[in-house]
Amino acid sequence: MRQNPLGSGQAQQGRRRGFGFSPRLLILVAFIAYGAYYYFSNRSTDPLTGETVLIDKSISPQDEKALGLQAYQEILAQETPVDPNTEISRQVREIAQRLITKIPEVEDALAAEHGLQAQHIEDSFDWDVTVLQSDEANAFCLPGGKMAVYTGLVPVAQNADAMAIVMGHEITHALLRHGAQRMTEQKLAQLGQMAGAMSGMDQQQLQMAMAVYGYGRSLPYARKQESQADEMGLMLAAAACYNPEEAIALWERMGQASGGQAPPEFASTHPSSATRIQNLQALMPKAQEYRKRFCTGAQWARMEFAGAASAASFRGSGAGTWIGIRTGSWRRERPRSPSPGKTCHPERSEGSASPSAPSSNQIPRCARDDNPVFSRLPIPGPRKARLVGAAEAAMLLRAEGSRLPPLLPGPGMPGRLRTT
């Protein structure tokens, strides 16, 4: 019987093909294993929402802050900042100041709802706010506390309550570290793309896979972040004594401003105006409870001088003066408290005999524990800085009412918000 001299080799080759492994398959398995490890090892619980979030542990709040500062400087170099002495700039600073003051209390309350403790990453923030000249109805708050409001938002917001709701929303993005979450999600998406390419998928198949990921994961995730910012931003505005009910009218105007050009919700990173209104209406009882609980103290008494006095604590110049309104809600540097009898000046650095001159838009920092917080009220006269109570502050305002800045913006001012 004649034997095939190649038969044995062919049989061995067949066996190798039947039981061997493709290098691409091995690489794909390695990518999947690393992706699973990356996902589960970077999960944590956000104390402010009680939900599990994915943040790369190699991205620290300080890293985010540095990126935020870099982006902020680039934006300011490209955009046109509005004069910080205009009425709208002063009003925006006042709103920012009030919101920032309430962050610690609101964070503690939200975390307590989930049986957790707030991390207070805002303690390291260097708050800054700028109004930018643009027709865009938008605002942002970058990691580290760098904020901007576009003048195009003013006619849509119409009043300080609505503007506070928008700014509270943007501040919440930074507090919840949504930027770090998005960077982590992008890294996972890139791992998926690399795994798909190594598995032999062609360009069309990769595009289809990424489309499925976008509509099934990325876009819903972005909309969820927006809803989280809506909720906490509403609580923050309510705690700062703004009217949360204005959120409904705001998003009605936002919907009208879009002119029907907004993409369908399933294809958008943001919920539709109708969805937001529905969610905000459901949150209104909670927002009213936060307002009742945290809107205390004489600091935010409604003094009808059309926002001429800025609650942003900036050092007066010339004949201006400091008027201190005692409050227990300011907590920017919680580990450090002044010694008994020591006056807390927001712009006074350690060991300095007098307040340092801050930048025009910088939001100051101060200690808590029932220390007086100073607000610059533009009251002329060679008075010395002194502490006054709420009643005396109101009398001073009434007495100097005729000498306050005009109620309407002057030439070149981009507008003002209506106080309600």
Secondary structure by P-SEA (a helix, b strand, c coil): cccccaaaaaaaaaaaaaccccaaaaaaaaaaaaaaaaaaaaccccccccbbbbbcccccaaaaaaaaaaaaaaaaacccccccccaaaaaaaaaaaaaaaaaaaaaaaaaaaacccccccccccbbbbbbbbcccccccccccbbbbbbcccccccccaaaaaaaaaaaaaaaaaaaaaaaaaaaaaaaaaaaaaaaacccaaaaaaaaaaaaaccaaaaaaaaaaaaaaaaaaaaaaacccccaaaaaaaaaaaaaccccccccccccccaaaaaaaaaaaaaaaaaaaaaccccccccccccccccccccccccccbbbbbbbbccccccccccccccbbbbccccccccccccccccbbbbbcccccbbbbbbbccccccbbbbcaaaaaaaaaaaccccccccccccccbbbbcc
